[in-house]
Amino acid sequence: MGKHNIVERPIAKDGEVEIRPVMYLALSYDHRIIDGKDLVSFLKLIKDNLEDPRKLFLDL
């Protein structure tokens, strides 16, 4: 897994443009062994926990 630095970017949210911190994540894997759908689910779990770390500690 690779991660980039956090940079501020314009993001559309609720019809408004906000400047928000954004970090890109990348995964490399062998498609012959691992299904891409499973990796997308894993990456979404990482994203959700990074966006709301309380989930890690409070089991929300």
PDB file with one MODEL, atoms N, CA, C and O in Angstrom:
MODEL        1
ATOM      1  N   MET A   1       0.853  -1.158   0.000  1.00  0.00           N
ATOM      2  CA  MET A   1       0.000   0.000   0.000  1.00  0.00           C
ATOM      3  C   MET A   1       0.904   1.227   0.000  1.00  0.00           C
ATOM      4  O   MET A   1       1.893   1.295   0.730  1.00  0.00           O
ATOM      5  N   GLY A   2       0.545   2.177  -0.824  1.00  0.00           N
ATOM      6  CA  GLY A   2       1.253   3.448  -0.865  1.00  0.00           C
ATOM      7  C   GLY A   2       0.314   4.576  -0.511  1.00  0.00           C
ATOM      8  O   GLY A   2      -0.875   4.541  -0.829  1.00  0.00           O
ATOM      9  N   LYS A   3       0.858   5.571   0.145  1.00  0.00           N
ATOM     10  CA  LYS A   3       0.039   6.739   0.469  1.00  0.00           C
ATOM     11  C   LYS A   3       0.794   7.990   0.063  1.00  0.00           C
ATOM     12  O   LYS A   3       2.024   8.035   0.102  1.00  0.00           O
ATOM     13  N   HIS A   4       0.055   8.976  -0.317  1.00  0.00           N
ATOM     14  CA  HIS A   4       0.619  10.261  -0.712  1.00  0.00           C
ATOM     15  C   HIS A   4       0.483  11.236   0.452  1.00  0.00           C
ATOM     16  O   HIS A   4      -0.156  10.934   1.460  1.00  0.00           O
ATOM     17  N   ASN A   5       1.082  12.386   0.300  1.00  0.00           N
ATOM     18  CA  ASN A   5       0.947  13.402   1.346  1.00  0.00           C
ATOM     19  C   ASN A   5      -0.470  13.980   1.353  1.00  0.00           C
ATOM     20  O   ASN A   5      -1.214  13.847   0.381  1.00  0.00           O
ATOM     21  N   ILE A   6      -0.819  14.609   2.441  1.00  0.00           N
ATOM     22  CA  ILE A   6      -2.135  15.239   2.578  1.00  0.00           C
ATOM     23  C   ILE A   6      -2.030  16.659   2.038  1.00  0.00           C
ATOM     24  O   ILE A   6      -1.183  17.441   2.470  1.00  0.00           O
ATOM     25  N   VAL A   7      -2.908  16.980   1.083  1.00  0.00           N
ATOM     26  CA  VAL A   7      -2.935  18.324   0.497  1.00  0.00           C
ATOM     27  C   VAL A   7      -4.366  18.847   0.538  1.00  0.00           C
ATOM     28  O   VAL A   7      -5.320  18.070   0.567  1.00  0.00           O
ATOM     29  N   GLU A   8      -4.505  20.144   0.540  1.00  0.00           N
ATOM     30  CA  GLU A   8      -5.833  20.756   0.538  1.00  0.00           C
ATOM     31  C   GLU A   8      -6.314  20.894  -0.900  1.00  0.00           C
ATOM     32  O   GLU A   8      -5.597  21.407  -1.760  1.00  0.00           O
ATOM     33  N   ARG A   9      -7.537  20.429  -1.151  1.00  0.00           N
ATOM     34  CA  ARG A   9      -8.117  20.468  -2.493  1.00  0.00           C
ATOM     35  C   ARG A   9      -9.571  20.918  -2.399  1.00  0.00           C
ATOM     36  O   ARG A   9     -10.227  20.712  -1.377  1.00  0.00           O
ATOM     37  N   PRO A  10     -10.076  21.539  -3.481  1.00  0.00           N
ATOM     38  CA  PRO A  10     -11.501  21.892  -3.496  1.00  0.00           C
ATOM     39  C   PRO A  10     -12.349  20.630  -3.678  1.00  0.00           C
ATOM     40  O   PRO A  10     -12.095  19.823  -4.572  1.00  0.00           O
ATOM     41  N   ILE A  11     -13.349  20.473  -2.826  1.00  0.00           N
ATOM     42  CA  ILE A  11     -14.234  19.311  -2.845  1.00  0.00           C
ATOM     43  C   ILE A  11     -15.678  19.806  -2.859  1.00  0.00           C
ATOM     44  O   ILE A  11     -16.033  20.717  -2.111  1.00  0.00           O
ATOM     45  N   ALA A  12     -16.510  19.204  -3.712  1.00  0.00           N
ATOM     46  CA  ALA A  12     -17.937  19.536  -3.724  1.00  0.00           C
ATOM     47  C   ALA A  12     -18.632  18.733  -2.632  1.00  0.00           C
ATOM     48  O   ALA A  12     -18.524  17.507  -2.592  1.00  0.00           O
ATOM     49  N   LYS A  13     -19.354  19.432  -1.736  1.00  0.00           N
ATOM     50  CA  LYS A  13     -20.080  18.767  -0.660  1.00  0.00           C
ATOM     51  C   LYS A  13     -21.389  19.508  -0.429  1.00  0.00           C
ATOM     52  O   LYS A  13     -21.393  20.704  -0.136  1.00  0.00           O
ATOM     53  N   ASP A  14     -22.492  18.792  -0.562  1.00  0.00           N
ATOM     54  CA  ASP A  14     -23.826  19.368  -0.366  1.00  0.00           C
ATOM     55  C   ASP A  14     -24.056  20.587  -1.257  1.00  0.00           C
ATOM     56  O   ASP A  14     -24.652  21.571  -0.818  1.00  0.00           O
ATOM     57  N   GLY A  15     -23.591  20.529  -2.497  1.00  0.00           N
ATOM     58  CA  GLY A  15     -23.802  21.621  -3.438  1.00  0.00           C
ATOM     59  C   GLY A  15     -22.882  22.808  -3.249  1.00  0.00           C
ATOM     60  O   GLY A  15     -23.024  23.812  -3.948  1.00  0.00           O
ATOM     61  N   GLU A  16     -21.949  22.721  -2.330  1.00  0.00           N
ATOM     62  CA  GLU A  16     -20.992  23.799  -2.064  1.00  0.00           C
ATOM     63  C   GLU A  16     -19.576  23.283  -2.304  1.00  0.00           C
ATOM     64  O   GLU A  16     -19.315  22.084  -2.201  1.00  0.00           O
ATOM     65  N   VAL A  17     -18.672  24.195  -2.623  1.00  0.00           N
ATOM     66  CA  VAL A  17     -17.265  23.833  -2.785  1.00  0.00           C
ATOM     67  C   VAL A  17     -16.530  24.202  -1.503  1.00  0.00           C
ATOM     68  O   VAL A  17     -16.576  25.347  -1.053  1.00  0.00           O
ATOM     69  N   GLU A  18     -15.852  23.213  -0.920  1.00  0.00           N
ATOM     70  CA  GLU A  18     -15.083  23.423   0.304  1.00  0.00           C
ATOM     71  C   GLU A  18     -13.633  23.031   0.049  1.00  0.00           C
ATOM     72  O   GLU A  18     -13.354  22.166  -0.782  1.00  0.00           O
ATOM     73  N   ILE A  19     -12.726  23.659   0.755  1.00  0.00           N
ATOM     74  CA  ILE A  19     -11.331  23.252   0.718  1.00  0.00           C
ATOM     75  C   ILE A  19     -11.149  22.233   1.835  1.00  0.00           C
ATOM     76  O   ILE A  19     -11.347  22.549   3.008  1.00  0.00           O
ATOM     77  N   ARG A  20     -10.768  20.998   1.467  1.00  0.00           N
ATOM     78  CA  ARG A  20     -10.653  19.911   2.434  1.00  0.00           C
ATOM     79  C   ARG A  20      -9.310  19.207   2.276  1.00  0.00           C
ATOM     80  O   ARG A  20      -8.742  19.204   1.184  1.00  0.00           O
ATOM     81  N   PRO A  21      -8.794  18.611   3.352  1.00  0.00           N
ATOM     82  CA  PRO A  21      -7.570  17.823   3.225  1.00  0.00           C
ATOM     83  C   PRO A  21      -7.868  16.503   2.501  1.00  0.00           C
ATOM     84  O   PRO A  21      -8.862  15.838   2.792  1.00  0.00           O
ATOM     85  N   VAL A  22      -6.999  16.137   1.560  1.00  0.00           N
ATOM     86  CA  VAL A  22      -7.179  14.922   0.766  1.00  0.00           C
ATOM     87  C   VAL A  22      -5.860  14.152   0.741  1.00  0.00           C
ATOM     88  O   VAL A  22      -4.791  14.739   0.572  1.00  0.00           O
ATOM     89  N   MET A  23      -5.949  12.825   0.911  1.00  0.00           N
ATOM     90  CA  MET A  23      -4.778  11.959   0.793  1.00  0.00           C
ATOM     91  C   MET A  23      -5.144  10.805  -0.132  1.00  0.00           C
ATOM     92  O   MET A  23      -6.187  10.174   0.042  1.00  0.00           O
ATOM     93  N   TYR A  24      -4.302  10.531  -1.102  1.00  0.00           N
ATOM     94  CA  TYR A  24      -4.533   9.421  -2.018  1.00  0.00           C
ATOM     95  C   TYR A  24      -3.871   8.162  -1.481  1.00  0.00           C
ATOM     96  O   TYR A  24      -2.754   8.216  -0.966  1.00  0.00           O
ATOM     97  N   LEU A  25      -4.558   7.026  -1.599  1.00  0.00           N
ATOM     98  CA  LEU A  25      -4.028   5.721  -1.234  1.00  0.00           C
ATOM     99  C   LEU A  25      -3.990   4.858  -2.482  1.00  0.00           C
ATOM    100  O   LEU A  25      -4.862   4.963  -3.345  1.00  0.00           O
ATOM    101  N   ALA A  26      -2.979   4.004  -2.577  1.00  0.00           N
ATOM    102  CA  ALA A  26      -2.869   3.095  -3.716  1.00  0.00           C
ATOM    103  C   ALA A  26      -2.506   1.704  -3.211  1.00  0.00           C
ATOM    104  O   ALA A  26      -1.726   1.557  -2.271  1.00  0.00           O
ATOM    105  N   LEU A  27      -3.076   0.693  -3.841  1.00  0.00           N
ATOM    106  CA  LEU A  27      -2.760  -0.693  -3.517  1.00  0.00           C
ATOM    107  C   LEU A  27      -2.222  -1.391  -4.754  1.00  0.00           C
ATOM    108  O   LEU A  27      -2.662  -1.137  -5.875  1.00  0.00           O
ATOM    109  N   SER A  28      -1.275  -2.264  -4.529  1.00  0.00           N
ATOM    110  CA  SER A  28      -0.754  -3.104  -5.603  1.00  0.00           C
ATOM    111  C   SER A  28      -0.967  -4.555  -5.183  1.00  0.00           C
ATOM    112  O   SER A  28      -0.649  -4.929  -4.054  1.00  0.00           O
ATOM    113  N   TYR A  29      -1.502  -5.369  -6.086  1.00  0.00           N
ATOM    114  CA  TYR A  29      -1.778  -6.759  -5.740  1.00  0.00           C
ATOM    115  C   TYR A  29      -1.830  -7.593  -7.008  1.00  0.00           C
ATOM    116  O   TYR A  29      -1.903  -7.055  -8.113  1.00  0.00           O
ATOM    117  N   ASP A  30      -1.791  -8.898  -6.844  1.00  0.00           N
ATOM    118  CA  ASP A  30      -1.819  -9.838  -7.957  1.00  0.00           C
ATOM    119  C   ASP A  30      -3.268 -10.254  -8.211  1.00  0.00           C
ATOM    120  O   ASP A  30      -3.885 -10.918  -7.379  1.00  0.00           O
ATOM    121  N   HIS A  31      -3.802  -9.862  -9.357  1.00  0.00           N
ATOM    122  CA  HIS A  31      -5.197 -10.176  -9.699  1.00  0.00           C
ATOM    123  C   HIS A  31      -5.433 -11.678  -9.835  1.00  0.00           C
ATOM    124  O   HIS A  31      -6.573 -12.135  -9.748  1.00  0.00           O
ATOM    125  N   ARG A  32      -4.382 -12.437 -10.043  1.00  0.00           N
ATOM    126  CA  ARG A  32      -4.559 -13.889 -10.160  1.00  0.00           C
ATOM    127  C   ARG A  32      -4.870 -14.516  -8.809  1.00  0.00           C
ATOM    128  O   ARG A  32      -5.439 -15.606  -8.746  1.00  0.00           O
ATOM    129  N   ILE A  33      -4.500 -13.835  -7.726  1.00  0.00           N
ATOM    130  CA  ILE A  33      -4.667 -14.390  -6.387  1.00  0.00           C
ATOM    131  C   ILE A  33      -5.790 -13.696  -5.619  1.00  0.00           C
ATOM    132  O   ILE A  33      -6.547 -14.345  -4.898  1.00  0.00           O
ATOM    133  N   ILE A  34      -5.896 -12.385  -5.774  1.00  0.00           N
ATOM    134  CA  ILE A  34      -6.853 -11.593  -4.993  1.00  0.00           C
ATOM    135  C   ILE A  34      -7.858 -10.930  -5.929  1.00  0.00           C
ATOM    136  O   ILE A  34      -7.480 -10.327  -6.934  1.00  0.00           O
ATOM    137  N   ASP A  35      -9.131 -11.045  -5.593  1.00  0.00           N
ATOM    138  CA  ASP A  35     -10.195 -10.413  -6.370  1.00  0.00           C
ATOM    139  C   ASP A  35     -10.198  -8.908  -6.090  1.00  0.00           C
ATOM    140  O   ASP A  35     -10.142  -8.487  -4.934  1.00  0.00           O
ATOM    141  N   GLY A  36     -10.263  -8.107  -7.145  1.00  0.00           N
ATOM    142  CA  GLY A  36     -10.257  -6.656  -6.999  1.00  0.00           C
ATOM    143  C   GLY A  36     -11.402  -6.141  -6.144  1.00  0.00           C
ATOM    144  O   GLY A  36     -11.248  -5.137  -5.448  1.00  0.00           O
ATOM    145  N   LYS A  37     -12.547  -6.812  -6.183  1.00  0.00           N
ATOM    146  CA  LYS A  37     -13.702  -6.392  -5.380  1.00  0.00           C
ATOM    147  C   LYS A  37     -13.370  -6.441  -3.886  1.00  0.00           C
ATOM    148  O   LYS A  37     -13.768  -5.557  -3.127  1.00  0.00           O
ATOM    149  N   ASP A  38     -12.639  -7.480  -3.471  1.00  0.00           N
ATOM    150  CA  ASP A  38     -12.252  -7.592  -2.060  1.00  0.00           C
ATOM    151  C   ASP A  38     -11.307  -6.469  -1.659  1.00  0.00           C
ATOM    152  O   ASP A  38     -11.402  -5.939  -0.551  1.00  0.00           O
ATOM    153  N   LEU A  39     -10.392  -6.104  -2.560  1.00  0.00           N
ATOM    154  CA  LEU A  39      -9.450  -5.026  -2.246  1.00  0.00           C
ATOM    155  C   LEU A  39     -10.145  -3.680  -2.184  1.00  0.00           C
ATOM    156  O   LEU A  39      -9.768  -2.834  -1.373  1.00  0.00           O
ATOM    157  N   VAL A  40     -11.145  -3.460  -3.016  1.00  0.00           N
ATOM    158  CA  VAL A  40     -11.904  -2.209  -2.964  1.00  0.00           C
ATOM    159  C   VAL A  40     -12.626  -2.109  -1.620  1.00  0.00           C
ATOM    160  O   VAL A  40     -12.665  -1.035  -1.020  1.00  0.00           O
ATOM    161  N   SER A  41     -13.191  -3.205  -1.148  1.00  0.00           N
ATOM    162  CA  SER A  41     -13.856  -3.208   0.164  1.00  0.00           C
ATOM    163  C   SER A  41     -12.857  -2.900   1.273  1.00  0.00           C
ATOM    164  O   SER A  41     -13.164  -2.145   2.196  1.00  0.00           O
ATOM    165  N   PHE A  42     -11.655  -3.484   1.185  1.00  0.00           N
ATOM    166  CA  PHE A  42     -10.604  -3.230   2.169  1.00  0.00           C
ATOM    167  C   PHE A  42     -10.180  -1.766   2.142  1.00  0.00           C
ATOM    168  O   PHE A  42     -10.023  -1.146   3.194  1.00  0.00           O
ATOM    169  N   LEU A  43      -9.996  -1.214   0.953  1.00  0.00           N
ATOM    170  CA  LEU A  43      -9.585   0.183   0.826  1.00  0.00           C
ATOM    171  C   LEU A  43     -10.671   1.119   1.359  1.00  0.00           C
ATOM    172  O   LEU A  43     -10.357   2.142   1.967  1.00  0.00           O
ATOM    173  N   LYS A  44     -11.935   0.782   1.141  1.00  0.00           N
ATOM    174  CA  LYS A  44     -13.037   1.589   1.679  1.00  0.00           C
ATOM    175  C   LYS A  44     -13.034   1.552   3.205  1.00  0.00           C
ATOM    176  O   LYS A  44     -13.287   2.571   3.848  1.00  0.00           O
ATOM    177  N   LEU A  45     -12.751   0.390   3.789  1.00  0.00           N
ATOM    178  CA  LEU A  45     -12.664   0.275   5.248  1.00  0.00           C
ATOM    179  C   LEU A  45     -11.545   1.165   5.793  1.00  0.00           C
ATOM    180  O   LEU A  45     -11.729   1.846   6.803  1.00  0.00           O
ATOM    181  N   ILE A  46     -10.399   1.161   5.135  1.00  0.00           N
ATOM    182  CA  ILE A  46      -9.290   2.027   5.546  1.00  0.00           C
ATOM    183  C   ILE A  46      -9.706   3.487   5.445  1.00  0.00           C
ATOM    184  O   ILE A  46      -9.464   4.268   6.366  1.00  0.00           O
ATOM    185  N   LYS A  47     -10.328   3.859   4.336  1.00  0.00           N
ATOM    186  CA  LYS A  47     -10.776   5.241   4.125  1.00  0.00           C
ATOM    187  C   LYS A  47     -11.744   5.674   5.222  1.00  0.00           C
ATOM    188  O   LYS A  47     -11.594   6.753   5.796  1.00  0.00           O
ATOM    189  N   ASP A  48     -12.733   4.838   5.510  1.00  0.00           N
ATOM    190  CA  ASP A  48     -13.728   5.175   6.533  1.00  0.00           C
ATOM    191  C   ASP A  48     -13.078   5.363   7.903  1.00  0.00           C
ATOM    192  O   ASP A  48     -13.445   6.274   8.646  1.00  0.00           O
ATOM    193  N   ASN A  49     -12.123   4.511   8.235  1.00  0.00           N
ATOM    194  CA  ASN A  49     -11.456   4.621   9.538  1.00  0.00           C
ATOM    195  C   ASN A  49     -10.524   5.820   9.609  1.00  0.00           C
ATOM    196  O   ASN A  49     -10.381   6.420  10.675  1.00  0.00           O
ATOM    197  N   LEU A  50      -9.892   6.183   8.507  1.00  0.00           N
ATOM    198  CA  LEU A  50      -9.050   7.377   8.503  1.00  0.00           C
ATOM    199  C   LEU A  50      -9.890   8.644   8.612  1.00  0.00           C
ATOM    200  O   LEU A  50      -9.484   9.610   9.258  1.00  0.00           O
ATOM    201  N   GLU A  51     -11.065   8.638   7.980  1.00  0.00           N
ATOM    202  CA  GLU A  51     -11.935   9.813   8.027  1.00  0.00           C
ATOM    203  C   GLU A  51     -12.598   9.982   9.392  1.00  0.00           C
ATOM    204  O   GLU A  51     -12.898  11.106   9.793  1.00  0.00           O
ATOM    205  N   ASP A  52     -12.829   8.887  10.107  1.00  0.00           N
ATOM    206  CA  ASP A  52     -13.450   8.954  11.437  1.00  0.00           C
ATOM    207  C   ASP A  52     -12.754   7.955  12.358  1.00  0.00           C
ATOM    208  O   ASP A  52     -13.255   6.848  12.553  1.00  0.00           O
ATOM    209  N   PRO A  53     -11.599   8.332  12.931  1.00  0.00           N
ATOM    210  CA  PRO A  53     -10.825   7.399  13.758  1.00  0.00           C
ATOM    211  C   PRO A  53     -11.554   6.924  15.015  1.00  0.00           C
ATOM    212  O   PRO A  53     -11.137   5.944  15.632  1.00  0.00           O
ATOM    213  N   ARG A  54     -12.627   7.598  15.398  1.00  0.00           N
ATOM    214  CA  ARG A  54     -13.400   7.129  16.563  1.00  0.00           C
ATOM    215  C   ARG A  54     -13.898   5.711  16.343  1.00  0.00           C
ATOM    216  O   ARG A  54     -14.066   4.957  17.302  1.00  0.00           O
ATOM    217  N   LYS A  55     -14.136   5.337  15.084  1.00  0.00           N
ATOM    218  CA  LYS A  55     -14.606   3.985  14.775  1.00  0.00           C
ATOM    219  C   LYS A  55     -13.610   2.931  15.248  1.00  0.00           C
ATOM    220  O   LYS A  55     -14.003   1.833  15.642  1.00  0.00           O
ATOM    221  N   LEU A  56     -12.334   3.262  15.210  1.00  0.00           N
ATOM    222  CA  LEU A  56     -11.312   2.311  15.633  1.00  0.00           C
ATOM    223  C   LEU A  56     -11.329   2.093  17.142  1.00  0.00           C
ATOM    224  O   LEU A  56     -11.118   0.978  17.617  1.00  0.00           O
ATOM    225  N   PHE A  57     -11.579   3.155  17.884  1.00  0.00           N
ATOM    226  CA  PHE A  57     -11.460   3.090  19.333  1.00  0.00           C
ATOM    227  C   PHE A  57     -12.782   2.862  20.052  1.00  0.00           C
ATOM    228  O   PHE A  57     -12.809   2.275  21.133  1.00  0.00           O
ATOM    229  N   LEU A  58     -13.863   3.317  19.467  1.00  0.00           N
ATOM    230  CA  LEU A  58     -15.159   3.223  20.134  1.00  0.00           C
ATOM    231  C   LEU A  58     -16.051   2.147  19.543  1.00  0.00           C
ATOM    232  O   LEU A  58     -17.179   1.953  19.996  1.00  0.00           O
ATOM    233  N   ASP A  59     -15.544   1.437  18.520  1.00  0.00           N
ATOM    234  CA  ASP A  59     -16.288   0.351  17.880  1.00  0.00           C
ATOM    235  C   ASP A  59     -17.662   0.811  17.406  1.00  0.00           C
ATOM    236  O   ASP A  59     -18.670   0.154  17.668  1.00  0.00           O
ATOM    237  N   LEU A  60     -17.696   1.960  16.698  1.00  0.00           N
ATOM    238  CA  LEU A  60     -18.958   2.513  16.184  1.00  0.00           C
ATOM    239  C   LEU A  60     -19.375   1.829  14.907  1.00  0.00           C
ATOM    240  O   LEU A  60     -20.412   2.167  14.336  1.00  0.00           O
TER     241      LEU A  60
ENDMDL
END
